[in-house]
Amino acid sequence: MKHEDLIDLIRLTRTDGVGPKSIRAALDRFGAISEAIAQWHQWSRGRALVSIPTAEAEFVAASKLGFTYLGWDDPLYPEPLRAIEDAPPVLVVKGSTSVLAKPMIAMVGARNATLNGKRFAKLLAHDLAKAGAVVISGMARGIDGAAHEGALAARGETVAVLAGGTDVVYPPEHRDLYERIAAAGAVISEMPPGTQPQAALFPRRNRIISGASQAVAVVEATLKSGSLITARMAADQGREVFAVPGSPLDPRAQGPNGLIRDGATLIQSAGDVLAALPSLTRDFLKSPPQSAQPIEIPKSIPRSAVRRAVEAALSSTPAPVDELVRQCQVSPAVLAEVLLELELAGRLERLPGNRVALLSDTGRI
């Protein structure tokens, strides 16, 4: 795309009240971006078009940060994303642009994920990346972060889609993860640099995650989770939807279990994902690998948050105590105290093999 056309596309995209569908309709009508700009008065409904200097200033500022702009017509713009009706006219990219032209598999799930949920997400992403897939997610806490970590542990490529600007790290504690994703893949956003994430922007971010992917895998999600919005968008966009089953006693399993009931493909490994995508495996990816535990990336948790972190990591599905020690970044002695408190409160069950699980309300007398 010529620089002048890119600037015009930025102008249209940043104009209040002009969305991707309107821009696409204008291009279909007038045939070229420059002509759509020239005929602005015919379809603008009195809106004030963003000026060339304003669009140029955004482009220059982003370029100084090392960011790249991809417009609809760029050959590296994700082809599946280009095909959806409300595809972002421009993407602002930190990192590799070539990775966006490769087949991607999305992984999404709960922010307050369980220990087992995050372990499985890392393992699934690890094995998908080993097979050659690009793992795309939203860099949120919980399942998203675990998916990126798993792909990175496999020395694979991963893409993070942000709700705010490409330069705005959210959540802030994922700064190191953000830099590692950009080094091994890409961080992208449709928003101008400097945009702070807001609630209204996350559904827009989600449609990019699903739209850019070949399929979406949901690992833990409550019934009102944004991950289910992503899954519904994926289904509407004609993508394959996968879901990881869980215990009916865990609210975080209700979302995936419901998706499976409604027709999503049940998966328990990367092999299940790749088997359901035969053309992708044949044309692009390597053979599915044997499952291998991804490298753990330690994250420190303040002492004041130990109990909260332990409770969040537990579910009705048994988890090994030694994994809790590693995941929650606490000493065995401190963890033992927290587990004893939960046990005395009637909230914890100890199981063979040094495993523990939370008791549900229905499981307590």
N, C-alpha and C positions, 0 to 999 in steps of 0.2 A: 504494500500500500504506500502510495506517495505521501510525503510528509504533509502536504497541504490537505489531502483527504483525511489523514489521521487527525489533524487539528480540527477539521470540520466535524468529524465524528465525535471528538471530545466535546466540541461546542454543543452539539445536539444532545449528547448524553448528559451533560451537566445542566441543561436547561430545565428549570422547574416545570413539572407537568408533562414532560415528554419522556415516555418510557420506551423500552425496547420494541414493543409491538408497534407503536406509532412510528418509530424510526424505520422499522422494516417495511411498514406499509408505504411510507414516503419514498423509500428507495425503490420499491416495486413500482410505484406510480411514476416517478421521475427518472429512474434508470441509473442515476449516479448521485453520489453525495454532494458534489458541487452544484448539481442542478436542484437537488432538494433544498440546499441552502439558498440558491438564487430564487426559488419559488416559495420561500419561507412564508410570505404573506398569504399564500393560498391555503395553507394547512395549519398555520401556527395558532389560530384562534386568539390572536392578539398577544400572545406570550412574547416576552423579551428574550431574544436569543443571546446566549453567552457570547461575549466578544472574542475576537481572535487573540488580543493580548492576554486575556484571562486564561484561555486555553493554552496558549504558548507558555505562560508563566507556570501552569501546572506541569506541563511536559518537561520544562527545563528543570524545575525543582525535583521532579521524580528522577530525571536523568542523573542529576548530581548525587542522588542516593544510590545510583547504580541500577535503577529499575528500568524495565523494558515494557513498552506498550504493544499489545497485540490487538489488532482490529479484526472484525469479522472475516475479512478477506485474506488475512495472513495465513499462509500454508501451515504454520505451527499452531494456529488456533485449534483447540480440541474439536475434532470433527463431530463427535456425538453431541457436544454442547451446541455447536453451530446449528444443529438440526432442530432444536427445540424452539418453540414459537417466541419465547421471551428471553432468548439468549442475550447475555450482556454484549453490547456493541463493542466495548473495549475491556481488556483485562490488563491490570497493572501487575507485573511479574518481578519478583525478586528471585534470582537464581537462574536455573536452566529453563530456556523456552522450549528446547527440543523435547524435553520429557513430557510436555503437554500433548505432543502428537502421538504418544504411545498409548496402548490400551491400559485403561485404569479400572480398578475395582474399588468401590467405596466401602468404608467400614465406619459405622456410626453406633452410638449407644449412650448409656446413662453417664452423666457426670459423676454422680455418687455411686460409682460402680463397686461391686464386690471384689474381693481379692481374686476369686476364681474367674470372675468375668474379665478382669484385666489380664490375668494370666492367659486365658484363652484367646483374648484379642491379640495379645503379643504373639502368641504361637501361630495363630491364623495368619496374621500379617507377615510374620517371619517366613512362613512357608509359601505364601503367595508371592512375596518378593523374591524368594529363592527360585520360584518357577518363572520369574521374569515379568510379573505384573507390577504395575505402579500402583501403590496403595494411596488412595486419596481420602482425606478426612478433614475435620474442622478444627483441629488443634485444641479442642476443649479439654477440660479435666476429664479424668476417667477413661472411658473406652477410646475416645479419639486419640488422646495422648498415648495410650498403650499401643494402639495400632501404628502410630508413627514410630514409636520406639521399636516395635517388632520389625518393621521394615528396615530401619536403620541398623538394627543388630544383625540383620542378614546381609548388610552391605548392599541393600537394594535402594530403589528410588521411591520417594514419597512426595506427595503434594498436599499442602495445607491451604484451605480456602478460608479466608478471614471475613468476618462481617464488617469490620472497620477497614481503615486504610491498610495497605500492604506494609506500611512502616509502624503500625500500631500493634504491639504485641499484647495479645489477650488470650488467656489470663497472663498477668505480668510474670508469674513464676515460671512460665514456659519460655522465657527469653533464651536460655541455652538450647532448648528443643527447637525453637524458631530458627536459630542460626544453623543448627545441624541439618534441619530440613532444607533450608535454602542451599546449603553446601552439597547436599546429596540429591536434590530435586528442585522443588520450587514452592514459593509462597505466593499466592495470588489473591486478588480482590478486584471487584468491579468499581469500588469506591475510590474517590480521589485520596491521595496520600494525606494523612493527618486526620481523617475521619475517625471519630471515636465510635466504638461499637454501641449500638442501641438495640432494644428489643425488636423493633420493627425490621431491623436489617438482617436478623438471623434467618427468617424464612427465605429471604432473597439469597443469602449465602447457601442455604440448604439446596435450593434448586440448581445451583452451580455444581455442588458435590454430586448430586444424582445425575444431572444432565451430562456431565463430563465423563461419567463412568459407563462401563459395559453392564455393571450389576451393582447392587447395594446389599451389603450384609449387615444385619442388625444384631448386636450383641448386648443384651440387657436394655430394657426401656420400660418405663411405666406407661400407663395407658394415656397419659397426657404429655408424653415426652415429645420434644422436637424431633427426635429420631424417627418417630412414627410419621411425622409430617414429611420427612425426607423419604421414607419408604413409600408413602402415598404418591409423592411427586414422581418417584422412580417408576411406579406402576403406571401412572398417567403418561410418562414419557416413553413407555414401552421397554423399560429396563427389567431385567430379571431381579427378583427380590428374594434374598436368602435370610433365614432367621435361625438363631441358635436357641434350642429349647432350654427351658429351665424349670425349676421347682414351682409348682402352683402356689406354694406357700410364700414365695418371694415376689413382692410387687414389681420388682425389676424384671421379672420373667413374664409378666402378664402381656407386655407389648409383643415380644417375639412369639410367645405361644399363640396370641391372637392372630398374628400374621400368618403363622403356619395353619391355623384353623381356617383362615380365609384364602388359603391357596399358595402362600409363600413356600419356597423349597427349604425343607429342614436340612441343616448342615451340621456336621460334627468335625470337619477337617477341611484343609485346603483342597484335598482330593475331591471332596464333594462339590466344592465350588467349580473346580476346573472340569469335572465330569459333566456338569450341567451347562458348560459353555464349550462344547466340542469344537466349534469353528475358531474360537479364540485360542484354545490350546493348540489346535492344528496349525494355525496360520502365524501365531505370534509368540507363544510361550514355550518354555522348556517343559519337560516332564515334571509332574508333581513330585516334590521331594518327600522323603521320609520325615515325619515330624521330628523337630529338634527344639529343645527348650531355648528360647532366645536369651541373649545376655541380659541380665538385670541391670538397669541403670538406677542406682540408688538415689533416693530423694529424701532429704531430711524433713522431719516433722517436729515442730516445737513440742516440748514436753507437755505444755498446757493442753495440747490437742491430741495427746496420745489416745485417751479413751475414745474420743470422737472418731479418730482415724481407725481404731481397731473395730469399733462397732460398724463403721461404714464398710470396712473390708470384709466383714462376716456376712453370711447369709444362711439360709436353711440347708444349703449344700455344704457338706463337710470340707474343711480346709486344713491343711497341715500346719501345725504350730510353727515349725521352722520357716515356712513361707511367710507367715504373719510377721515374724521377726524381721525378715528381709524387707518385706513390702512396707511395713510401718516404721522401719528404721528405729527400733527400740531394742533395748537389751532383753535377753530372755527373762531376767528377774522382773523387770518392769512389766513386760507382757504377762507374766504369770500372775502378777497382782491384779491387773485389769481383768484377766480371764476369771480369776477367783471371785472378784466383785460381781461380774456378770452371772457366774454360776450360783452364788449365794442369793442373787436377786431372782433366780429362777428363769434366767434368760438364755442360758448357755447349756449345751449338751456336749459332754466329752465322749469321744468315740474311739474304737481301737485304732492303732496306728498313729497315736499322738495327733489325732485330728479333733477339731471342734466345730460346732455349728450353732447358729442362733435358733432358739425355739420360737416358733410363731405364737401369736396369741391363742390360736386354736389348739396349739399343742401343749398349753399350760392349763393346769387344773385351777 
